Amino acid sequence: MKRVFFVVLILVAVLMLLDVRQYIAPTATPPSTATKPDVIDYYFNSFTLQSYNTAGQRSYEIQGQHLKHWQAQQMSSIIAPYLQSFTAPGNLESILQAQEAMLDHKNRQLALNHAVKVEYLPQSADVITLTTEQLEADLNNKLITTTRHVMIQSPEAVIQATGLEAKLNEAYLRLPANVQSVYQTHF
Protein backbone atom coordinates (compact mmCIF):
# COMPACT_ATOMS: atom_id res chain seq x y z
CA MET A 1 0.00 0.00 0.00
CA LYS A 2 2.84 2.38 0.79
CA ARG A 3 4.37 1.63 -2.61
CA VAL A 4 1.14 2.50 -4.44
CA PHE A 5 0.83 5.69 -2.41
CA PHE A 6 4.48 6.52 -3.13
CA VAL A 7 4.03 5.88 -6.92
CA VAL A 8 0.88 8.06 -7.01
CA LEU A 9 2.74 10.79 -5.11
CA ILE A 10 5.62 10.66 -7.62
CA LEU A 11 3.17 10.82 -10.57
CA VAL A 12 1.42 13.84 -9.03
CA ALA A 13 4.79 15.52 -8.48
CA VAL A 14 5.82 14.89 -12.13
CA LEU A 15 2.51 16.28 -13.38
CA MET A 16 2.92 19.35 -11.19
CA LEU A 17 6.47 19.88 -12.49
CA LEU A 18 5.28 19.62 -16.09
CA ASP A 19 2.48 22.08 -15.38
CA VAL A 20 4.87 24.53 -13.67
CA ARG A 21 7.35 24.19 -16.55
CA GLN A 22 4.62 25.24 -18.98
CA TYR A 23 4.07 28.47 -17.05
CA ILE A 24 7.79 29.18 -16.75
CA ALA A 25 8.75 28.42 -20.39
CA PRO A 26 5.64 28.06 -22.50
CA THR A 27 6.09 26.23 -25.76
CA ALA A 28 5.70 28.23 -28.95
CA THR A 29 2.30 27.73 -30.47
CA PRO A 30 2.10 27.63 -34.24
CA PRO A 31 0.51 30.73 -35.76
CA SER A 32 -3.08 30.40 -36.85
CA THR A 33 -3.93 30.67 -40.51
CA ALA A 34 -5.49 34.10 -39.86
CA THR A 35 -2.16 35.54 -38.70
CA LYS A 36 0.07 33.44 -40.95
CA PRO A 37 1.95 35.61 -43.46
CA ASP A 38 1.07 35.03 -47.08
CA VAL A 39 3.63 32.94 -48.92
CA ILE A 40 4.41 32.75 -52.61
CA ASP A 41 2.73 29.65 -54.00
CA TYR A 42 4.49 29.73 -57.38
CA TYR A 43 6.89 31.82 -59.43
CA PHE A 44 8.33 31.84 -62.95
CA ASN A 45 11.66 33.12 -64.27
CA SER A 46 12.13 34.21 -67.90
CA PHE A 47 8.62 33.11 -68.80
CA THR A 48 6.18 33.30 -71.72
CA LEU A 49 2.46 32.62 -71.22
CA GLN A 50 -0.05 32.48 -74.07
CA SER A 51 -3.84 32.61 -74.12
CA TYR A 52 -5.92 31.27 -76.99
CA ASN A 53 -9.53 31.96 -77.95
CA THR A 54 -12.13 29.27 -78.69
CA ALA A 55 -11.13 29.23 -82.38
CA GLY A 56 -7.58 28.26 -81.38
CA GLN A 57 -6.06 31.63 -82.26
CA ARG A 58 -3.67 33.38 -79.91
CA SER A 59 -5.38 36.28 -78.12
CA TYR A 60 -2.68 37.28 -75.60
CA GLU A 61 0.98 36.60 -74.97
CA ILE A 62 2.85 37.85 -71.92
CA GLN A 63 6.57 37.61 -71.34
CA GLY A 64 8.58 38.71 -68.33
CA GLN A 65 11.73 38.30 -66.32
CA HIS A 66 10.02 37.15 -63.13
CA LEU A 67 6.48 36.44 -61.90
CA LYS A 68 5.47 35.78 -58.27
CA HIS A 69 1.96 34.77 -57.20
CA TRP A 70 0.45 34.98 -53.70
CA GLN A 71 -2.57 32.69 -53.33
CA ALA A 72 -4.08 34.15 -50.14
CA GLN A 73 -3.91 37.72 -51.48
CA GLN A 74 -4.80 36.66 -55.04
CA MET A 75 -2.01 38.92 -56.34
CA SER A 76 0.79 38.57 -58.87
CA SER A 77 3.91 40.67 -59.31
CA ILE A 78 5.63 40.75 -62.70
CA ILE A 79 9.09 42.19 -63.38
CA ALA A 80 9.56 43.56 -66.93
CA PRO A 81 6.15 42.58 -68.32
CA TYR A 82 5.74 42.59 -72.11
CA LEU A 83 2.14 41.93 -73.14
CA GLN A 84 0.93 41.50 -76.73
CA SER A 85 -2.76 41.32 -77.62
CA PHE A 86 -4.06 39.96 -80.91
CA THR A 87 -7.27 40.48 -82.87
CA ALA A 88 -9.57 37.58 -83.81
CA PRO A 89 -7.79 36.92 -87.14
CA GLY A 90 -4.47 36.77 -85.25
CA ASN A 91 -3.08 40.23 -86.08
CA LEU A 92 -1.03 42.07 -83.47
CA GLU A 93 -3.29 44.77 -81.98
CA SER A 94 -1.33 46.25 -79.06
CA ILE A 95 1.87 45.97 -77.04
CA LEU A 96 2.13 46.95 -73.39
CA GLN A 97 5.37 47.04 -71.43
CA ALA A 98 6.70 48.40 -68.13
CA GLN A 99 9.41 47.74 -65.58
CA GLU A 100 6.97 46.20 -63.11
CA ALA A 101 3.31 45.27 -62.76
CA MET A 102 0.99 44.19 -59.96
CA LEU A 103 -2.13 42.24 -60.85
CA ASP A 104 -4.99 41.89 -58.37
CA HIS A 105 -6.76 38.76 -59.65
CA LYS A 106 -9.75 39.10 -57.32
CA ASN A 107 -10.67 42.67 -58.32
CA ARG A 108 -9.14 42.45 -61.82
CA GLN A 109 -6.97 45.54 -61.29
CA LEU A 110 -3.58 46.01 -62.99
CA ALA A 111 -1.00 48.58 -61.84
CA LEU A 112 1.95 49.28 -64.15
CA ASN A 113 4.98 51.23 -62.91
CA HIS A 114 8.14 52.78 -64.36
CA ALA A 115 8.66 53.34 -68.09
CA VAL A 116 5.12 52.32 -69.06
CA LYS A 117 4.64 52.15 -72.83
CA VAL A 118 1.49 51.16 -74.69
CA GLU A 119 1.48 50.83 -78.48
CA TYR A 120 -1.82 50.53 -80.32
CA LEU A 121 -1.30 48.97 -83.75
CA PRO A 122 -4.59 49.08 -85.67
CA GLN A 123 -4.45 47.44 -89.08
CA SER A 124 -6.18 50.37 -90.81
CA ALA A 125 -4.33 53.28 -89.14
CA ASP A 126 -0.95 54.43 -87.91
CA VAL A 127 0.62 53.36 -84.65
CA ILE A 128 -0.37 55.33 -81.53
CA THR A 129 2.06 55.24 -78.59
CA LEU A 130 1.30 56.24 -75.00
CA THR A 131 4.11 56.64 -72.46
CA THR A 132 3.93 57.45 -68.74
CA GLU A 133 5.50 56.45 -65.42
CA GLN A 134 2.44 54.85 -63.87
CA LEU A 135 -0.80 53.45 -65.26
CA GLU A 136 -3.71 51.66 -63.60
CA ALA A 137 -6.16 49.48 -65.48
CA ASP A 138 -9.59 48.40 -64.25
CA LEU A 139 -10.08 45.28 -66.36
CA ASN A 140 -13.72 44.87 -65.33
CA ASN A 141 -14.72 48.31 -66.59
CA LYS A 142 -12.05 48.57 -69.31
CA LEU A 143 -10.80 51.84 -67.82
CA ILE A 144 -7.19 53.08 -67.70
CA THR A 145 -6.11 56.01 -65.54
CA THR A 146 -3.05 57.87 -64.32
CA THR A 147 -2.29 61.12 -62.53
CA ARG A 148 1.23 61.33 -63.96
CA HIS A 149 2.63 63.02 -67.06
CA VAL A 150 1.40 61.35 -70.26
CA MET A 151 2.67 61.58 -73.83
CA ILE A 152 0.58 60.30 -76.74
CA GLN A 153 2.34 60.14 -80.10
CA SER A 154 1.13 59.39 -83.61
CA PRO A 155 2.47 60.42 -87.02
CA GLU A 156 -0.03 63.30 -87.04
CA ALA A 157 0.30 64.62 -83.48
CA VAL A 158 2.08 64.68 -80.16
CA ILE A 159 -0.13 65.31 -77.12
CA GLN A 160 1.17 65.78 -73.59
CA ALA A 161 -0.86 66.15 -70.41
CA THR A 162 -0.91 65.56 -66.70
CA GLY A 163 -3.32 62.72 -66.03
CA LEU A 164 -5.42 60.51 -68.26
CA GLU A 165 -8.69 58.66 -68.13
CA ALA A 166 -9.71 56.43 -71.03
CA LYS A 167 -12.52 53.94 -71.50
CA LEU A 168 -11.23 51.23 -73.79
CA ASN A 169 -14.66 49.94 -74.85
CA GLU A 170 -15.85 53.45 -75.77
CA ALA A 171 -14.39 56.33 -77.73
CA TYR A 172 -13.63 58.24 -74.52
CA LEU A 173 -10.35 59.94 -73.62
CA ARG A 174 -10.01 62.63 -70.96
CA LEU A 175 -6.81 64.59 -70.33
CA PRO A 176 -7.57 66.65 -67.21
CA ALA A 177 -4.65 69.10 -66.89
CA ASN A 178 -1.72 70.83 -68.60
CA VAL A 179 -2.64 69.67 -72.10
CA GLN A 180 -0.20 70.60 -74.87
CA SER A 181 -0.33 69.37 -78.43
CA VAL A 182 1.57 69.68 -81.68
CA TYR A 183 -0.12 68.64 -84.93
CA GLN A 184 1.65 67.83 -88.19
CA THR A 185 0.03 69.47 -91.17
CA HIS A 186 0.23 68.05 -94.67
CA PHE A 187 -0.20 70.30 -97.70
N, C-alpha and C positions, 0 to 999 in steps of 0.2 A: 504494500500500500504506500509506503514511503517512497518507493521508486517511482510509482505512477504519479504521485504528487510532485516529486522532484522533476520528472520529465515534463509535466504540464507547466510547472513553474518556469522551466528553461524555455519552453515554447512561447509562453507569454512574454518572457523577457526578450526573446529574439524578435517577436512581433512588435514589441514596444520600441526596440532599437531601430527596426526598419521604418516604423512610423516616424520616429524622431529624425532619422536620417533624411526622410523626405522633406521635412520642414526646414532642416538645416541646409541641404543642398538639393533643391528640387530638380528633377530631371527635366530636360528641355522637351517641351511638347511640340510636335510638328505643327507648322502653321496650317490654319484651315484654308480651304480653297478660296474663301472670300478675301483673305489677306495675302494669299500667295501671289508673288509678282508674276506678271505675264511673261512667258518664255516664247522664244522663236520656235515655231513648230516645223518650218522648213525654210531653206534659202537656196538660191541659185547663184552661180558665178558665171560670167560671160555667157548669157543665156539668149535664146530666141524662142518666143512663143507665138504660135499662129492660131487664128480663129477662122473657121470656115462656115459659110452659110449653108442652107439646106440643099442648094444646088451643087455643093462641093467646090465652090469658088472661094478663094481666100478673101476674107473681109477685113481682117486686122493682122498686123504683125508687129510685135514689140520685141526690141532688143535692149540689152542693158549690161552694165558691168556687174551689178550685184542686186539681188532682190531678197528681202527678208519679209517674212509673213508672221504676224502674231494672231493666233487663233482666238484667244479670249477677247482681244480688242477688235478683231475683224479688220486689221489694218495691214497694209503692205508699204514698204519703203523701197524705192528703186533708185539706184545710183546710175546716172547717165542714161536715162530712158530715151529711146528712139522709136517712136510709134508711127507706123504707116497704116493708112486706111485706104480701102479699095472700093470702087463702085461695083454694082452687080455684075457688069461684064468683065470685071477683073482689072480695070484701069486704076492706076494710082490716083487717089483723090486728094490726100493731104499727108503732110509729114509734120510731126510734133516732136520737139526735142528740148531737153533742159539738162541741168547738172544733177538735179534730184527731184523726186516726186514722192508724194504720200497719197495713198489711195485708201479711203475709208469705204470698205466693201458694204458695210451695213447701210450707210446713208448715201452711197454712190456719189461721193465727193472726191475730187482730185485736186491736189494742190501742187503746182509746179514752181520751182524756185531756181534762180540763178541762170542767166543766159537762156531764157525761154524763147524759142523760135517756133512759129507755126507757119507752114507754107501750104497755101490752098492752090491746088493744081487742076482747075477745071479743064475739061477737054476742049471746050469751045471758047475759052478766054485765056488771058495772060495770067501768069503766076502772081498771087498776092501774098506778101510776107508780112507777118506781125512779129515784132520783137518787144520784149519787156523783161523785167527782172523777176516778176512774180505774177502768176495767173492761177485763178481758181475756177474749177469747172464743176457745175452741178449737173451731173449726168442724167438725173431724173427729169429735170426741167430744160435740159439742153441750153444752159445759160453759162457764159464765161464772163468773169469780172476781174478787175484789178484796180488798185488805187495808185499804182506806180506809173512812171513815164512809159508811154507806148509809142511805137513807130510802126506805121502801116505803109508799105511800099508796093507800088505796081509800076509798070512802064509809063503810065499816064500821070501818076501823082505820088507825092510823099506827104503823109499826114502824121503829125505828132500831137500828142495830147497827154494830159495827166488824168489817168483813169480811163476805164472802158467798161461798157456793159453791152453784151451782144447775145441775142437769142438765136441759136443756131438753126432752129426749125422755122424761123420767121425771118423776114428781111428787116431786122431791127439791129441798129448799131447806135450806141449813145457814147459820146465822148464828152464828159462833163466839164472839163476845165482846161485852160491854156492850150486851146486848139490852134495849131498853125498848119498851113498846107501850102504846097507848091505843086502847080499843075503844069504838065508839059503840053504845049500847044503844037498842033501840026497844021501847016499851011499847004 
